[in-house]
């Protein structure tokens, strides 16, 4: 995946939202962004689905609200 921070900015996804969706910590998200740790395959697939229009930001927001 290209620059993760740029992708998150383009799709208006906050670090804490990605952490919540993936069941990880915000520190993990920061480590992925900084290249300290590789992006997990499941997270990469989720973001790829978003990039390809298989899911959208509204779907993600709906799922976030349902679990709060």
HELIX and SHEET records of a PDB file:
HELIX    1   1 UNK A    4  UNK A   10  1                                   7    
HELIX    2   2 UNK A   15  UNK A   22  1                                   8    
HELIX    3   3 UNK A   26  UNK A   34  1                                   9    
HELIX    4   4 UNK A   41  UNK A   51  1                                  11    
HELIX    5   5 UNK A   57  UNK A   66  1                                  10    
END                                                                             
